[in-house]
Amino acid sequence: MSSDDETFRKLLSEMRFLEGTAEALQNRINLVRAAITELAFASATIEGLGKEKKRVPLLVPVGGGSFIKAKVATAETIVVGMGAGVSVEKPRGEAAKIVENRASKLEKSRATLQSQLNQVLERMNSGRQQLDEVSLRLAGRRQDASVRKTEGRP
């Protein structure tokens, strides 16, 4: 086996690994974006509730595209999930800040993941170029060997 054959196999293996890594990073970015979107909706809702009067009718999502009609008794406090199944009642302003902080942290995570993905994609492009070069050299050698075989025949 020539060194080009070995290089080709190593590059091919690395490309497969990088493709898997890129896919995993893209999936994580999509999850983070979904969480950011959800927090943006929560933030807008908290802000909107502060502008509404008491007992204003609302549609409250219950999942699966279904809603119930409800009236807000008070919008001065919001029940905020703190993690690990724990929720705490907080004043509206404090709840808004908690949501903003989470969104900010998630945005930083998204930027970090995007940077990692860009690095992987750059490495993949470089690897593809190297793979193409090695592939051309290997194809040239095989063609030369094929020509030599046919030239030696009577």
Short mmCIF file of the C-alpha atoms (twelve columns), coordinates in Angstrom:
data_MODEL
# 
_entry.id   MODEL 
# 
loop_
_atom_site.group_PDB 
_atom_site.id 
_atom_site.type_symbol 
_atom_site.label_atom_id 
_atom_site.label_alt_id 
_atom_site.label_comp_id 
_atom_site.label_asym_id 
_atom_site.label_seq_id 
_atom_site.Cartn_x 
_atom_site.Cartn_y 
_atom_site.Cartn_z 
_atom_site.pdbx_PDB_model_num 
ATOM 1   C CA . MET A 1   0.000   0.000  0.000   1 
ATOM 2   C CA . SER A 2   1.433   3.391  -0.989  1 
ATOM 3   C CA . SER A 3   1.585   6.376  1.297   1 
ATOM 4   C CA . ASP A 4   -1.073  8.037  -0.895  1 
ATOM 5   C CA . ASP A 5   -3.406  5.092  -0.284  1 
ATOM 6   C CA . GLU A 6   -2.862  5.418  3.452   1 
ATOM 7   C CA . THR A 7   -3.304  9.209  3.312   1 
ATOM 8   C CA . PHE A 8   -6.498  8.770  1.314   1 
ATOM 9   C CA . ARG A 9   -7.936  6.366  3.894   1 
ATOM 10  C CA . LYS A 10  -6.981  8.638  6.807   1 
ATOM 11  C CA . LEU A 11  -8.501  11.687 5.116   1 
ATOM 12  C CA . LEU A 12  -11.654 9.779  4.283   1 
ATOM 13  C CA . SER A 13  -11.979 8.635  7.881   1 
ATOM 14  C CA . GLU A 14  -11.387 12.168 9.148   1 
ATOM 15  C CA . MET A 15  -13.994 13.542 6.735   1 
ATOM 16  C CA . ARG A 16  -16.590 11.074 8.009   1 
ATOM 17  C CA . PHE A 17  -15.790 12.052 11.595  1 
ATOM 18  C CA . LEU A 18  -16.003 15.766 10.750  1 
ATOM 19  C CA . GLU A 19  -19.337 15.271 8.961   1 
ATOM 20  C CA . GLY A 20  -20.744 13.592 12.066  1 
ATOM 21  C CA . THR A 21  -19.375 16.362 14.259  1 
ATOM 22  C CA . ALA A 22  -20.854 19.043 11.997  1 
ATOM 23  C CA . GLU A 23  -24.242 17.336 12.061  1 
ATOM 24  C CA . ALA A 24  -24.181 17.064 15.857  1 
ATOM 25  C CA . LEU A 25  -23.203 20.738 16.205  1 
ATOM 26  C CA . GLN A 26  -25.961 21.797 13.798  1 
ATOM 27  C CA . ASN A 27  -28.505 19.792 15.806  1 
ATOM 28  C CA . ARG A 28  -27.362 21.466 19.021  1 
ATOM 29  C CA . ILE A 29  -27.552 24.895 17.370  1 
ATOM 30  C CA . ASN A 30  -31.113 24.134 16.265  1 
ATOM 31  C CA . LEU A 31  -32.083 23.120 19.805  1 
ATOM 32  C CA . VAL A 32  -30.558 26.283 21.249  1 
ATOM 33  C CA . ARG A 33  -32.321 28.424 18.628  1 
ATOM 34  C CA . ALA A 34  -35.635 26.782 19.534  1 
ATOM 35  C CA . ALA A 35  -35.032 27.538 23.217  1 
ATOM 36  C CA . ILE A 36  -34.125 31.151 22.383  1 
ATOM 37  C CA . THR A 37  -37.335 31.489 20.362  1 
ATOM 38  C CA . GLU A 38  -39.358 30.058 23.232  1 
ATOM 39  C CA . LEU A 39  -37.750 32.520 25.643  1 
ATOM 40  C CA . ALA A 40  -38.463 35.392 23.245  1 
ATOM 41  C CA . PHE A 41  -42.146 34.409 23.266  1 
ATOM 42  C CA . ALA A 42  -42.083 34.209 27.071  1 
ATOM 43  C CA . SER A 43  -40.454 37.623 27.293  1 
ATOM 44  C CA . ALA A 44  -43.006 39.165 24.932  1 
ATOM 45  C CA . THR A 45  -45.847 37.568 26.884  1 
ATOM 46  C CA . ILE A 46  -44.520 38.820 30.228  1 
ATOM 47  C CA . GLU A 47  -44.123 42.305 28.773  1 
ATOM 48  C CA . GLY A 48  -47.581 42.184 27.208  1 
ATOM 49  C CA . LEU A 49  -49.214 41.037 30.426  1 
ATOM 50  C CA . GLY A 50  -47.912 44.126 32.170  1 
ATOM 51  C CA . LYS A 51  -49.816 46.292 29.704  1 
ATOM 52  C CA . GLU A 52  -53.130 44.423 29.961  1 
ATOM 53  C CA . LYS A 53  -55.919 45.069 32.401  1 
ATOM 54  C CA . LYS A 54  -56.936 42.511 34.999  1 
ATOM 55  C CA . ARG A 55  -59.449 39.896 33.958  1 
ATOM 56  C CA . VAL A 56  -58.708 40.380 30.261  1 
ATOM 57  C CA . PRO A 57  -59.576 37.194 28.324  1 
ATOM 58  C CA . LEU A 58  -56.623 35.253 26.896  1 
ATOM 59  C CA . LEU A 59  -56.038 32.056 24.960  1 
ATOM 60  C CA . VAL A 60  -53.620 29.849 26.874  1 
ATOM 61  C CA . PRO A 61  -51.788 27.100 24.970  1 
ATOM 62  C CA . VAL A 62  -52.193 23.656 26.486  1 
ATOM 63  C CA . GLY A 63  -50.143 21.788 23.864  1 
ATOM 64  C CA . GLY A 64  -50.759 20.136 20.545  1 
ATOM 65  C CA . GLY A 65  -52.021 23.380 19.018  1 
ATOM 66  C CA . SER A 66  -54.886 23.489 21.536  1 
ATOM 67  C CA . PHE A 67  -55.869 26.442 23.705  1 
ATOM 68  C CA . ILE A 68  -58.191 27.251 26.579  1 
ATOM 69  C CA . LYS A 69  -59.866 30.564 27.276  1 
ATOM 70  C CA . ALA A 70  -58.739 32.094 30.546  1 
ATOM 71  C CA . LYS A 71  -58.730 35.400 32.369  1 
ATOM 72  C CA . VAL A 72  -55.625 36.663 34.142  1 
ATOM 73  C CA . ALA A 73  -56.338 37.363 37.798  1 
ATOM 74  C CA . THR A 74  -53.064 39.217 38.254  1 
ATOM 75  C CA . ALA A 75  -50.060 39.886 36.114  1 
ATOM 76  C CA . GLU A 76  -47.943 41.207 38.949  1 
ATOM 77  C CA . THR A 77  -46.348 37.836 39.635  1 
ATOM 78  C CA . ILE A 78  -45.164 35.157 37.231  1 
ATOM 79  C CA . VAL A 79  -44.381 31.521 38.017  1 
ATOM 80  C CA . VAL A 80  -40.889 30.899 36.624  1 
ATOM 81  C CA . GLY A 81  -39.281 27.500 36.154  1 
ATOM 82  C CA . MET A 82  -35.915 27.408 37.919  1 
ATOM 83  C CA . GLY A 83  -34.827 23.981 36.700  1 
ATOM 84  C CA . ALA A 84  -35.000 20.438 38.051  1 
ATOM 85  C CA . GLY A 85  -38.792 20.663 38.122  1 
ATOM 86  C CA . VAL A 86  -38.764 23.624 40.543  1 
ATOM 87  C CA . SER A 87  -40.890 26.705 39.823  1 
ATOM 88  C CA . VAL A 88  -40.969 29.898 41.857  1 
ATOM 89  C CA . GLU A 89  -43.374 32.817 41.872  1 
ATOM 90  C CA . LYS A 90  -41.516 36.049 41.082  1 
ATOM 91  C CA . PRO A 91  -42.534 39.651 40.526  1 
ATOM 92  C CA . ARG A 92  -43.109 40.365 36.821  1 
ATOM 93  C CA . GLY A 93  -39.961 42.526 36.479  1 
ATOM 94  C CA . GLU A 94  -37.754 39.923 38.131  1 
ATOM 95  C CA . ALA A 95  -39.274 37.157 36.010  1 
ATOM 96  C CA . ALA A 96  -38.563 39.204 32.886  1 
ATOM 97  C CA . LYS A 97  -34.924 39.586 33.945  1 
ATOM 98  C CA . ILE A 98  -34.584 35.843 34.569  1 
ATOM 99  C CA . VAL A 99  -35.935 35.128 31.083  1 
ATOM 100 C CA . GLU A 100 -33.616 37.761 29.549  1 
ATOM 101 C CA . ASN A 101 -30.582 36.295 31.347  1 
ATOM 102 C CA . ARG A 102 -31.411 32.800 30.113  1 
ATOM 103 C CA . ALA A 103 -31.824 34.063 26.565  1 
ATOM 104 C CA . SER A 104 -28.500 35.897 26.800  1 
ATOM 105 C CA . LYS A 105 -26.703 32.789 28.031  1 
ATOM 106 C CA . LEU A 106 -28.272 30.698 25.295  1 
ATOM 107 C CA . GLU A 107 -27.270 33.262 22.679  1 
ATOM 108 C CA . LYS A 108 -23.662 33.027 23.894  1 
ATOM 109 C CA . SER A 109 -23.876 29.241 23.681  1 
ATOM 110 C CA . ARG A 110 -25.314 29.498 20.170  1 
ATOM 111 C CA . ALA A 111 -22.459 31.787 19.112  1 
ATOM 112 C CA . THR A 112 -19.888 29.375 20.558  1 
ATOM 113 C CA . LEU A 113 -21.508 26.411 18.821  1 
ATOM 114 C CA . GLN A 114 -21.669 28.355 15.556  1 
ATOM 115 C CA . SER A 115 -17.974 29.178 15.852  1 
ATOM 116 C CA . GLN A 116 -17.174 25.511 16.444  1 
ATOM 117 C CA . LEU A 117 -19.297 24.538 13.459  1 
ATOM 118 C CA . ASN A 118 -17.502 27.079 11.266  1 
ATOM 119 C CA . GLN A 119 -14.143 25.626 12.321  1 
ATOM 120 C CA . VAL A 120 -15.312 22.106 11.499  1 
ATOM 121 C CA . LEU A 121 -16.637 23.252 8.113   1 
ATOM 122 C CA . GLU A 122 -13.331 24.975 7.337   1 
ATOM 123 C CA . ARG A 123 -11.475 21.789 8.225   1 
ATOM 124 C CA . MET A 124 -13.846 19.794 6.037   1 
ATOM 125 C CA . ASN A 125 -13.171 22.098 3.075   1 
ATOM 126 C CA . SER A 126 -9.444  21.749 3.602   1 
ATOM 127 C CA . GLY A 127 -9.797  17.986 3.929   1 
ATOM 128 C CA . ARG A 128 -11.845 17.780 0.730   1 
ATOM 129 C CA . GLN A 129 -9.133  19.646 -1.157  1 
ATOM 130 C CA . GLN A 130 -6.477  17.284 0.201   1 
ATOM 131 C CA . LEU A 131 -8.702  14.303 -0.599  1 
ATOM 132 C CA . ASP A 132 -9.144  15.539 -4.180  1 
ATOM 133 C CA . GLU A 133 -5.374  15.982 -4.602  1 
ATOM 134 C CA . VAL A 134 -4.577  12.513 -3.292  1 
ATOM 135 C CA . SER A 135 -7.406  11.019 -5.353  1 
ATOM 136 C CA . LEU A 136 -6.014  12.592 -8.540  1 
ATOM 137 C CA . ARG A 137 -2.537  11.253 -7.781  1 
ATOM 138 C CA . LEU A 138 -3.934  7.781  -7.164  1 
ATOM 139 C CA . ALA A 139 -6.027  7.907  -10.341 1 
ATOM 140 C CA . GLY A 140 -2.967  9.027  -12.316 1 
ATOM 141 C CA . ARG A 141 -0.905  6.128  -10.979 1 
ATOM 142 C CA . ARG A 142 -3.614  3.612  -11.788 1 
ATOM 143 C CA . GLN A 143 -3.944  5.003  -15.291 1 
ATOM 144 C CA . ASP A 144 -0.154  4.838  -15.773 1 
ATOM 145 C CA . ALA A 145 -0.144  1.230  -14.561 1 
ATOM 146 C CA . SER A 146 -3.003  0.373  -16.903 1 
ATOM 147 C CA . VAL A 147 -1.185  1.943  -19.860 1 
ATOM 148 C CA . ARG A 148 1.996   0.026  -19.048 1 
ATOM 149 C CA . LYS A 149 0.046   -3.257 -18.978 1 
ATOM 150 C CA . THR A 150 -1.530  -2.649 -22.365 1 
ATOM 151 C CA . GLU A 151 1.758   -1.501 -23.919 1 
ATOM 152 C CA . GLY A 152 3.442   -4.755 -22.894 1 
ATOM 153 C CA . ARG A 153 0.893   -6.899 -24.787 1 
ATOM 154 C CA . PRO A 154 1.661   -8.102 -28.366 1 
# 
